[in-house]
Amino acid sequence: MLICCMEGCEFNNSISNDEHVRCWLCDEYAHTKCAGISDSVVEMIEGRTGLKWTCETCRVVKSQMGRFMKQTRTEITELFREVRAVYEKLAMLESHITSHPQVPTSPVHSDFSSNPLHTFEDTNDDREVEDAESSVVQHNATDMQVVKIWHHNAAPVVLPLHANPDPDILKAVPPMKAVFVSRLITSTTEDALKHYIVAKLPYFNPDDIIVRKIYNKQRRKIASFKVMAPDPIYYTILNPGFWPEHIIVHEFVKKSLLQTNVEFTKYC
């Protein structure tokens, strides 16, 4: 004997006729009257038209399963977005490396390669060595390759002369500006907020963005953050359209610069 799975069954949960349907997930049975479906719907279910009946318990499981699958698809989409951002950064880095000119090696001067290194001849007169006069040849700084030192009692000495390398290019740290972001849920972390910004700005360096959570003495139901970034990122994240709905964002102002704390808290 089959048992009706519906609560409040009018037939004491006993199925004694063919007027019943079966759940396609758990194989539970129910009277068509208890299930609230008509005979035409039963015919469509039995006719293999694709229409299926689900019991109350499986409907809850199916709803939870649907939410889980939706969340899974969202996370997979976010993961692919991050992978695509990494791939684009890698392509930009590879393009920058390939476009960087290679520094050619300096050719060896013909005089230096053809003539071996000569030394001073032996002499017993130390005073003559101390009073020796030297003549420097090819003193031009740009074409300075070889220096020849002459001594009246010695053969010429050929020495390489290296020009001073170009000085390193100095780079300044870009100025940072702060943005106040508030009305986030309390479980929001600094890493989560930075991840949101970096995901929407894949062409910027993540190290240029600094996120600090603001902790209030009074316990509040919202979380606030201070985001510091260079000008290009600053003006982008200062735009309310960059953020989800109901998020408050404006230029970060220290409390000491405000007239009263009340004026500060009205932005929170």
GROMACS elastic network, one bead per residue, 0.5 to 0.9 nm:
[ bonds ]
;  ai    aj funct       b0    kb
    1    14     6  0.71297   500
    1    15     6  0.66317   500
    1    16     6  0.69444   500
    2    13     6  0.83947   500
    2    14     6  0.62259   500
    2    15     6  0.51608   500
    2    16     6  0.72873   500
    2    28     6  0.88867   500
    2    29     6  0.69917   500
    2    30     6  0.86335   500
    3    12     6  0.88631   500
    3    13     6  0.53583   500
    3    15     6  0.57297   500
    3    28     6  0.79687   500
    3    29     6  0.63911   500
    3    30     6  0.72089   500
    4     7     6  0.83188   500
    4     9     6  0.70987   500
    4    11     6  0.84695   500
    4    12     6  0.81891   500
    4    14     6  0.59058   500
    4    15     6  0.62632   500
    4    20     6  0.85397   500
    4    28     6  0.75502   500
    4    29     6  0.53084   500
    4    31     6  0.62860   500
    4    34     6  0.83138   500
    5     9     6  0.80925   500
    5    13     6  0.69196   500
    5    28     6  0.64233   500
    5    29     6  0.60153   500
    5    30     6  0.55787   500
    5    31     6  0.86228   500
    5    55     6  0.77808   500
    5    56     6  0.87055   500
    6     9     6  0.58473   500
    6    13     6  0.75193   500
    6    29     6  0.84194   500
    6    30     6  0.61948   500
    6    31     6  0.80912   500
    6    34     6  0.64573   500
    6    35     6  0.71557   500
    6    55     6  0.79197   500
    6    56     6  0.78031   500
    7    13     6  0.82932   500
    7    34     6  0.84208   500
    8    11     6  0.88219   500
    8    12     6  0.81804   500
    8    13     6  0.82772   500
    8    34     6  0.80856   500
    9    12     6  0.57675   500
    9    13     6  0.54648   500
    9    14     6  0.85322   500
    9    30     6  0.86902   500
    9    31     6  0.81562   500
    9    33     6  0.89666   500
    9    34     6  0.61132   500
   10    13     6  0.72915   500
   10    33     6  0.88727   500
   10    34     6  0.74565   500
   11    14     6  0.59042   500
   11    15     6  0.75135   500
   11    31     6  0.86761   500
   12    15     6  0.86695   500
   13    30     6  0.81778   500
   13    31     6  0.85791   500
   14    31     6  0.88555   500
   15    18     6  0.79834   500
   15    19     6  0.82496   500
   15    20     6  0.74663   500
   15    29     6  0.83482   500
   15    30     6  0.76110   500
   15    31     6  0.68825   500
   16    19     6  0.85588   500
   17    20     6  0.74465   500
   17    31     6  0.89438   500
   18    21     6  0.85946   500
   18    31     6  0.87583   500
   19    30     6  0.87334   500
   19    31     6  0.61027   500
   19    32     6  0.58686   500
   19    33     6  0.82162   500
   19    39     6  0.85576   500
   19    42     6  0.86278   500
   20    29     6  0.67123   500
   20    30     6  0.54614   500
   20    33     6  0.81234   500
   20    34     6  0.89252   500
   20    35     6  0.85571   500
   20    42     6  0.83143   500
   21    28     6  0.84489   500
   21    29     6  0.57102   500
   21    30     6  0.56037   500
   21    31     6  0.64204   500
   21    32     6  0.61679   500
   21    35     6  0.81296   500
   21    42     6  0.72654   500
   21    45     6  0.84890   500
   21    46     6  0.88800   500
   21    53     6  0.72890   500
   22    25     6  0.88051   500
   22    26     6  0.84317   500
   22    27     6  0.56517   500
   22    28     6  0.55804   500
   22    30     6  0.65885   500
   22    52     6  0.87608   500
   22    53     6  0.68986   500
   22    54     6  0.78524   500
   22    55     6  0.82566   500
   23    26     6  0.58239   500
   23    28     6  0.52434   500
   23    29     6  0.63080   500
   23    30     6  0.82478   500
   23    52     6  0.75485   500
   23    53     6  0.54364   500
   23    55     6  0.56593   500
   23    58     6  0.82572   500
   24    27     6  0.58536   500
   24    28     6  0.81205   500
   24    52     6  0.64555   500
   24    53     6  0.63860   500
   24    54     6  0.62662   500
   24    55     6  0.85217   500
   25    28     6  0.81815   500
   25    53     6  0.88429   500
   25    54     6  0.69463   500
   25    55     6  0.83343   500
   25    58     6  0.68708   500
   26    54     6  0.85186   500
   26    55     6  0.82293   500
   26    58     6  0.73402   500
   28    54     6  0.88922   500
   28    55     6  0.72726   500
   29    55     6  0.82094   500
   30    33     6  0.82522   500
   30    34     6  0.65169   500
   30    35     6  0.62573   500
   30    55     6  0.81914   500
   31    34     6  0.50256   500
   31    35     6  0.60261   500
   31    36     6  0.84698   500
   32    36     6  0.61050   500
   32    37     6  0.56099   500
   32    38     6  0.69973   500
   32    39     6  0.78089   500
   32    42     6  0.77169   500
   33    36     6  0.50532   500
   33    37     6  0.63848   500
   33    38     6  0.76175   500
   34    37     6  0.80264   500
   35    53     6  0.89800   500
   35    55     6  0.82232   500
   37    40     6  0.82688   500
   37    41     6  0.62779   500
   37    42     6  0.71586   500
   38    41     6  0.53333   500
   38    42     6  0.64634   500
   38    43     6  0.88792   500
   39    43     6  0.62600   500
   39    44     6  0.87201   500
   40    43     6  0.50775   500
   40    44     6  0.63597   500
   40    45     6  0.87551   500
   41    44     6  0.50449   500
   41    45     6  0.62698   500
   41    46     6  0.86598   500
   41    51     6  0.84863   500
   42    45     6  0.50759   500
   42    46     6  0.61577   500
   42    47     6  0.83977   500
   43    46     6  0.51009   500
   43    47     6  0.58272   500
   43    48     6  0.88690   500
   44    48     6  0.67654   500
   44    49     6  0.59872   500
   44    50     6  0.81743   500
   44    51     6  0.66355   500
   44    52     6  0.87852   500
   45    48     6  0.58062   500
   45    49     6  0.64556   500
   45    50     6  0.70991   500
   45    51     6  0.52100   500
   45    52     6  0.58084   500
   45    53     6  0.75235   500
   46    49     6  0.77931   500
   46    51     6  0.85756   500
   46    52     6  0.88482   500
   47    50     6  0.83437   500
   47    51     6  0.87526   500
   48    51     6  0.70582   500
   48    52     6  0.86235   500
   49    52     6  0.86125   500
   54    57     6  0.81820   500
   54    58     6  0.61687   500
   54    59     6  0.61790   500
   55    58     6  0.54451   500
   55    59     6  0.61949   500
   56    59     6  0.51487   500
   56    60     6  0.67676   500
   57    60     6  0.55377   500
   57    61     6  0.66628   500
   57    62     6  0.87585   500
   58    62     6  0.58287   500
   58    63     6  0.83855   500
   59    63     6  0.60688   500
   59    64     6  0.85885   500
   60    63     6  0.51019   500
   60    64     6  0.62562   500
   60    65     6  0.85155   500
   61    64     6  0.51153   500
   61    65     6  0.59945   500
   61    66     6  0.85161   500
   62    66     6  0.60707   500
   62    67     6  0.86776   500
   63    66     6  0.50530   500
   63    67     6  0.63674   500
   63    68     6  0.86491   500
   64    67     6  0.51577   500
   64    68     6  0.61624   500
   64    69     6  0.86397   500
   65    69     6  0.61175   500
   65    70     6  0.85328   500
   66    69     6  0.51517   500
   66    70     6  0.61289   500
   66    71     6  0.85921   500
   67    70     6  0.50641   500
   67    71     6  0.61334   500
   67    72     6  0.85108   500
   68    71     6  0.51331   500
   68    72     6  0.60679   500
   68    73     6  0.86205   500
   69    73     6  0.61245   500
   69    74     6  0.85666   500
   70    73     6  0.51626   500
   70    74     6  0.62363   500
   70    75     6  0.87267   500
   71    74     6  0.50407   500
   71    75     6  0.62285   500
   71    76     6  0.86157   500
   72    75     6  0.51636   500
   72    76     6  0.61486   500
   72    77     6  0.85668   500
   73    76     6  0.50698   500
   73    77     6  0.60898   500
   73    78     6  0.85945   500
   74    77     6  0.51069   500
   74    78     6  0.62238   500
   74    79     6  0.86251   500
   75    78     6  0.50275   500
   75    79     6  0.61083   500
   75    80     6  0.86585   500
   76    80     6  0.62113   500
   76    81     6  0.85578   500
   77    80     6  0.51792   500
   77    81     6  0.62035   500
   77    82     6  0.87640   500
   78    82     6  0.63258   500
   78    83     6  0.87086   500
   78   199     6  0.87178   500
   79    82     6  0.51465   500
   79    83     6  0.62423   500
   79    84     6  0.86022   500
   80    84     6  0.60367   500
   80    85     6  0.85324   500
   81    84     6  0.50917   500
   81    85     6  0.62118   500
   81    86     6  0.87265   500
   81   199     6  0.76055   500
   82    85     6  0.50135   500
   82    86     6  0.62478   500
   82    87     6  0.85933   500
   82   199     6  0.66115   500
   82   202     6  0.85014   500
   83    86     6  0.51084   500
   83    87     6  0.61467   500
   83    88     6  0.86463   500
   84    88     6  0.61644   500
   84    89     6  0.86594   500
   85    88     6  0.51350   500
   85    89     6  0.62688   500
   85    90     6  0.86130   500
   85   199     6  0.75540   500
   85   201     6  0.89712   500
   85   202     6  0.55546   500
   85   203     6  0.79475   500
   86    89     6  0.51416   500
   86    90     6  0.61298   500
   86    91     6  0.86070   500
   86   202     6  0.78922   500
   87    90     6  0.50279   500
   87    91     6  0.61460   500
   87    92     6  0.86415   500
   88    91     6  0.50392   500
   88    92     6  0.62070   500
   88    93     6  0.86303   500
   88   202     6  0.81409   500
   88   203     6  0.81446   500
   89    92     6  0.50602   500
   89    93     6  0.61684   500
   89    94     6  0.85793   500
   89   202     6  0.75574   500
   89   203     6  0.68597   500
   90    93     6  0.50652   500
   90    94     6  0.60982   500
   90    95     6  0.85298   500
   91    94     6  0.50680   500
   91    95     6  0.60788   500
   91    96     6  0.85503   500
   92    95     6  0.50587   500
   92    96     6  0.61282   500
   92    97     6  0.86524   500
   93    96     6  0.50407   500
   93    97     6  0.61951   500
   93    98     6  0.86638   500
   94    97     6  0.51224   500
   94    98     6  0.61834   500
   94    99     6  0.85581   500
   95    98     6  0.52331   500
   95    99     6  0.60807   500
   95   100     6  0.86047   500
   96    99     6  0.52259   500
   96   100     6  0.61946   500
   97   100     6  0.52870   500
   97   101     6  0.86154   500
   98   101     6  0.78434   500
  104   107     6  0.87870   500
  106   109     6  0.88946   500
  107   110     6  0.88013   500
  108   111     6  0.85849   500
  108   112     6  0.70145   500
  108   113     6  0.65046   500
  108   145     6  0.87180   500
  109   112     6  0.52945   500
  109   113     6  0.62021   500
  109   114     6  0.86002   500
  109   145     6  0.68282   500
  109   146     6  0.77012   500
  109   160     6  0.88597   500
  110   113     6  0.51452   500
  110   114     6  0.59276   500
  110   115     6  0.82651   500
  111   114     6  0.54363   500
  111   115     6  0.58703   500
  111   146     6  0.78197   500
  111   158     6  0.81310   500
  112   115     6  0.55412   500
  112   116     6  0.71940   500
  112   117     6  0.81476   500
  112   145     6  0.87881   500
  112   146     6  0.72626   500
  112   158     6  0.68593   500
  112   159     6  0.77014   500
  112   160     6  0.73551   500
  113   116     6  0.72861   500
  115   118     6  0.83801   500
  115   158     6  0.78454   500
  116   158     6  0.80923   500
  117   157     6  0.66533   500
  117   158     6  0.62376   500
  117   159     6  0.76219   500
  118   121     6  0.89822   500
  118   155     6  0.71306   500
  118   156     6  0.69476   500
  118   157     6  0.52275   500
  118   158     6  0.69917   500
  119   154     6  0.80715   500
  119   155     6  0.74009   500
  119   156     6  0.81134   500
  119   157     6  0.64518   500
  120   123     6  0.85731   500
  120   151     6  0.83973   500
  120   153     6  0.82950   500
  120   154     6  0.53390   500
  120   155     6  0.64852   500
  120   156     6  0.81677   500
  120   157     6  0.77549   500
  121   153     6  0.74423   500
  121   154     6  0.54577   500
  121   155     6  0.71344   500
  122   154     6  0.84462   500
  123   126     6  0.74398   500
  123   128     6  0.88136   500
  123   129     6  0.83237   500
  123   153     6  0.80274   500
  123   154     6  0.89460   500
  124   127     6  0.89705   500
  124   128     6  0.88970   500
  125   128     6  0.55291   500
  125   129     6  0.68558   500
  126   129     6  0.51292   500
  126   130     6  0.63825   500
  126   131     6  0.87841   500
  127   130     6  0.50762   500
  127   131     6  0.62247   500
  127   132     6  0.85884   500
  128   131     6  0.51354   500
  128   132     6  0.60718   500
  128   153     6  0.84827   500
  129   132     6  0.51607   500
  129   133     6  0.88493   500
  129   151     6  0.81902   500
  129   153     6  0.84748   500
  130   133     6  0.87992   500
  132   150     6  0.84696   500
  132   151     6  0.59731   500
  132   152     6  0.72818   500
  132   153     6  0.87412   500
  133   149     6  0.86627   500
  133   150     6  0.72028   500
  133   151     6  0.62994   500
  133   152     6  0.78728   500
  134   148     6  0.84342   500
  134   149     6  0.53908   500
  134   150     6  0.52773   500
  134   151     6  0.64501   500
  135   147     6  0.87112   500
  135   148     6  0.69984   500
  135   149     6  0.56514   500
  135   150     6  0.59024   500
  135   151     6  0.85249   500
  136   139     6  0.67092   500
  136   147     6  0.58316   500
  136   148     6  0.57705   500
  136   149     6  0.61508   500
  136   150     6  0.82166   500
  137   140     6  0.88614   500
  137   146     6  0.75744   500
  137   147     6  0.57212   500
  137   148     6  0.58473   500
  137   149     6  0.80763   500
  138   141     6  0.85478   500
  138   143     6  0.76262   500
  138   144     6  0.62141   500
  138   145     6  0.76793   500
  138   146     6  0.68763   500
  138   147     6  0.67973   500
  138   148     6  0.84837   500
  139   142     6  0.88876   500
  139   143     6  0.80005   500
  139   144     6  0.60625   500
  139   145     6  0.88153   500
  139   146     6  0.86633   500
  139   147     6  0.78479   500
  140   143     6  0.55305   500
  140   144     6  0.53294   500
  140   145     6  0.88884   500
  141   144     6  0.50157   500
  141   145     6  0.87139   500
  141   163     6  0.68059   500
  142   145     6  0.86532   500
  142   163     6  0.75650   500
  143   146     6  0.89259   500
  143   163     6  0.86866   500
  144   147     6  0.80241   500
  144   160     6  0.88286   500
  144   161     6  0.64836   500
  144   162     6  0.71537   500
  144   163     6  0.67155   500
  145   159     6  0.87433   500
  145   160     6  0.60129   500
  145   161     6  0.52543   500
  145   162     6  0.65308   500
  145   163     6  0.79425   500
  146   158     6  0.66519   500
  146   159     6  0.58868   500
  146   161     6  0.54343   500
  146   162     6  0.84690   500
  147   157     6  0.80900   500
  147   158     6  0.59723   500
  147   159     6  0.53466   500
  147   160     6  0.62803   500
  147   161     6  0.62451   500
  148   156     6  0.63566   500
  148   157     6  0.55235   500
  148   159     6  0.64551   500
  148   160     6  0.89082   500
  149   155     6  0.88470   500
  149   156     6  0.58492   500
  149   157     6  0.53546   500
  149   158     6  0.69179   500
  149   159     6  0.80765   500
  150   153     6  0.86449   500
  150   154     6  0.70057   500
  150   155     6  0.68967   500
  150   156     6  0.50175   500
  150   157     6  0.68142   500
  151   155     6  0.68943   500
  151   156     6  0.70725   500
  151   157     6  0.89764   500
  152   155     6  0.80178   500
  154   157     6  0.85594   500
  162   165     6  0.85700   500
  164   167     6  0.85924   500
  165   168     6  0.88787   500
  166   169     6  0.88017   500
  167   170     6  0.88526   500
  172   175     6  0.88945   500
  173   176     6  0.88201   500
  174   230     6  0.61574   500
  174   231     6  0.81651   500
  175   229     6  0.81077   500
  175   230     6  0.58559   500
  175   231     6  0.74191   500
  176   208     6  0.86994   500
  176   228     6  0.59243   500
  176   229     6  0.50844   500
  176   231     6  0.69762   500
  176   234     6  0.81933   500
  177   227     6  0.81634   500
  177   228     6  0.53612   500
  177   229     6  0.55858   500
  177   230     6  0.61270   500
  177   231     6  0.68492   500
  177   234     6  0.64372   500
  177   251     6  0.84060   500
  177   252     6  0.82855   500
  178   226     6  0.63834   500
  178   227     6  0.54063   500
  178   229     6  0.65728   500
  178   230     6  0.88138   500
  178   234     6  0.73382   500
  178   251     6  0.64247   500
  178   252     6  0.53100   500
  178   253     6  0.82753   500
  179   225     6  0.82054   500
  179   226     6  0.57809   500
  179   227     6  0.50770   500
  179   228     6  0.63461   500
  179   229     6  0.82472   500
  179   234     6  0.71753   500
  179   237     6  0.77929   500
  179   238     6  0.66350   500
  179   249     6  0.69106   500
  179   250     6  0.58596   500
  179   253     6  0.84719   500
  180   224     6  0.73201   500
  180   225     6  0.59991   500
  180   226     6  0.50232   500
  180   227     6  0.65093   500
  180   238     6  0.86451   500
  180   248     6  0.79030   500
  180   249     6  0.54868   500
  180   250     6  0.53730   500
  180   251     6  0.57261   500
  180   253     6  0.79032   500
  181   184     6  0.80161   500
  181   223     6  0.86178   500
  181   224     6  0.56851   500
  181   225     6  0.51781   500
  181   226     6  0.64123   500
  181   227     6  0.73626   500
  181   247     6  0.71755   500
  181   248     6  0.57515   500
  181   250     6  0.69363   500
  181   251     6  0.88053   500
  181   252     6  0.84325   500
  181   268     6  0.87007   500
  182   185     6  0.89520   500
  182   222     6  0.72535   500
  182   223     6  0.60110   500
  182   225     6  0.62613   500
  182   226     6  0.88403   500
  182   247     6  0.61758   500
  182   248     6  0.51305   500
  182   249     6  0.64687   500
  182   267     6  0.83540   500
  182   268     6  0.60786   500
  183   186     6  0.87252   500
  183   221     6  0.85342   500
  183   222     6  0.51405   500
  183   223     6  0.58896   500
  183   224     6  0.64261   500
  183   246     6  0.72503   500
  183   247     6  0.55255   500
  183   248     6  0.61251   500
  183   268     6  0.67794   500
  184   187     6  0.82857   500
  184   188     6  0.66871   500
  184   221     6  0.88337   500
  184   222     6  0.54732   500
  184   223     6  0.50053   500
  184   224     6  0.66378   500
  184   225     6  0.88506   500
  184   246     6  0.87594   500
  184   247     6  0.67290   500
  184   248     6  0.86063   500
  185   188     6  0.57465   500
  185   221     6  0.71334   500
  185   222     6  0.51624   500
  185   223     6  0.56802   500
  185   224     6  0.88619   500
  186   189     6  0.82100   500
  186   220     6  0.81454   500
  186   221     6  0.62731   500
  186   222     6  0.51723   500
  186   224     6  0.84905   500
  187   222     6  0.88573   500
  187   223     6  0.77778   500
  188   191     6  0.84514   500
  188   192     6  0.64212   500
  188   193     6  0.71114   500
  188   223     6  0.70367   500
  189   192     6  0.51702   500
  189   193     6  0.64067   500
  189   194     6  0.86961   500
  189   213     6  0.75826   500
  189   223     6  0.89268   500
  190   193     6  0.53023   500
  190   194     6  0.61873   500
  190   195     6  0.85163   500
  190   210     6  0.89402   500
  190   211     6  0.57875   500
  190   212     6  0.62791   500
  190   213     6  0.62316   500
  190   225     6  0.78291   500
  191   194     6  0.51051   500
  191   195     6  0.59362   500
  191   196     6  0.86051   500
  191   211     6  0.78177   500
  192   195     6  0.50512   500
  192   196     6  0.63219   500
  192   197     6  0.88795   500
  193   196     6  0.51498   500
  193   197     6  0.64979   500
  193   198     6  0.87870   500
  193   211     6  0.75184   500
  193   225     6  0.86528   500
  194   197     6  0.51401   500
  194   198     6  0.60972   500
  194   199     6  0.84492   500
  194   206     6  0.81805   500
  194   209     6  0.73648   500
  194   210     6  0.77093   500
  194   211     6  0.64258   500
  194   227     6  0.85631   500
  195   198     6  0.51655   500
  195   199     6  0.59457   500
  195   200     6  0.86651   500
  195   206     6  0.88495   500
  196   199     6  0.52689   500
  196   200     6  0.65198   500
  196   201     6  0.87865   500
  197   200     6  0.53780   500
  197   201     6  0.61829   500
  197   202     6  0.86353   500
  197   206     6  0.88451   500
  197   209     6  0.85794   500
  197   237     6  0.78732   500
  197   242     6  0.89005   500
  198   202     6  0.57039   500
  198   203     6  0.85002   500
  198   204     6  0.75054   500
  198   205     6  0.82182   500
  198   206     6  0.62074   500
  198   209     6  0.83739   500
  199   202     6  0.57113   500
  200   203     6  0.89455   500
  200   242     6  0.85372   500
  201   204     6  0.59680   500
  201   205     6  0.88075   500
  201   206     6  0.88962   500
  201   233     6  0.81988   500
  202   205     6  0.78268   500
  202   206     6  0.83906   500
  204   207     6  0.86737   500
  204   208     6  0.76671   500
  204   209     6  0.89476   500
  204   233     6  0.79346   500
  205   208     6  0.55806   500
  205   209     6  0.76609   500
  206   209     6  0.56088   500
  206   210     6  0.84768   500
  207   210     6  0.72996   500
  208   228     6  0.81642   500
  208   229     6  0.59317   500
  208   230     6  0.69439   500
  208   233     6  0.87820   500
  209   227     6  0.70926   500
  209   228     6  0.59131   500
  209   230     6  0.78194   500
  209   233     6  0.82319   500
  210   226     6  0.81917   500
  210   227     6  0.57428   500
  210   228     6  0.50854   500
  210   229     6  0.65661   500
  211   225     6  0.68271   500
  211   226     6  0.58629   500
  211   228     6  0.64419   500
  211   229     6  0.89019   500
  212   224     6  0.88859   500
  212   225     6  0.56348   500
  212   226     6  0.51279   500
  212   227     6  0.64020   500
  212   228     6  0.83848   500
  213   223     6  0.76528   500
  213   224     6  0.61836   500
  213   226     6  0.62377   500
  213   227     6  0.86518   500
  214   223     6  0.74408   500
  214   224     6  0.55039   500
  214   225     6  0.52791   500
  214   226     6  0.68076   500
  215   218     6  0.86295   500
  215   219     6  0.87205   500
  215   223     6  0.81090   500
  215   224     6  0.77752   500
  215   225     6  0.87159   500
  216   219     6  0.66293   500
  216   220     6  0.76204   500
  217   220     6  0.89247   500
  219   222     6  0.89431   500
  220   223     6  0.75299   500
  222   268     6  0.85329   500
  224   268     6  0.77025   500
  226   252     6  0.70592   500
  227   234     6  0.86107   500
  227   252     6  0.84486   500
  228   234     6  0.74857   500
  229   232     6  0.80661   500
  229   233     6  0.58621   500
  229   234     6  0.54418   500
  230   233     6  0.56550   500
  230   234     6  0.57562   500
  230   235     6  0.86720   500
  231   235     6  0.61012   500
  231   236     6  0.84779   500
  232   235     6  0.57537   500
  232   236     6  0.65049   500
  232   237     6  0.89992   500
  233   236     6  0.50873   500
  233   237     6  0.61814   500
  233   238     6  0.84115   500
  234   237     6  0.54795   500
  234   238     6  0.59861   500
  234   239     6  0.88951   500
  235   238     6  0.50712   500
  235   239     6  0.67041   500
  236   239     6  0.57013   500
  236   242     6  0.71535   500
  237   240     6  0.74239   500
  237   241     6  0.84888   500
  237   242     6  0.58957   500
  237   243     6  0.77129   500
  237   249     6  0.82939   500
  238   241     6  0.86579   500
  238   242     6  0.76416   500
  238   249     6  0.64024   500
  238   250     6  0.61215   500
  238   251     6  0.71920   500
  239   242     6  0.56328   500
  239   243     6  0.77957   500
  239   249     6  0.77536   500
  239   250     6  0.83251   500
  240   243     6  0.56535   500
  240   244     6  0.81371   500
  240   245     6  0.85575   500
  240   247     6  0.77411   500
  240   248     6  0.74982   500
  240   249     6  0.64018   500
  240   250     6  0.83454   500
  241   244     6  0.73991   500
  241   245     6  0.83597   500
  243   246     6  0.84329   500
  243   247     6  0.63641   500
  243   248     6  0.84802   500
  243   249     6  0.83128   500
  244   247     6  0.60197   500
  245   248     6  0.87111   500
  248   267     6  0.75302   500
  248   268     6  0.73998   500
  249   252     6  0.86960   500
  249   267     6  0.86862   500
  250   253     6  0.88361   500
  250   267     6  0.85565   500
  253   256     6  0.84290   500
  253   257     6  0.69044   500
  253   258     6  0.76465   500
  253   264     6  0.84215   500
  254   257     6  0.55504   500
  254   258     6  0.70673   500
  254   264     6  0.88170   500
  255   258     6  0.53458   500
  255   259     6  0.82481   500
  255   260     6  0.79581   500
  255   261     6  0.68596   500
  255   264     6  0.68751   500
  256   259     6  0.77589   500
  256   260     6  0.85825   500
  256   261     6  0.88779   500
  257   260     6  0.88457   500
  258   261     6  0.70452   500
  258   263     6  0.70720   500
  258   264     6  0.68197   500
  259   262     6  0.84474   500
  259   263     6  0.71150   500
  259   264     6  0.85093   500
  260   263     6  0.56179   500
  260   264     6  0.69641   500
  261   264     6  0.50610   500
  261   265     6  0.62476   500
  261   266     6  0.87876   500
  262   265     6  0.52073   500
  262   266     6  0.63439   500
  263   266     6  0.55450   500
  263   267     6  0.75489   500
  264   267     6  0.60322   500
  264   268     6  0.74765   500
  265   268     6  0.51856   500
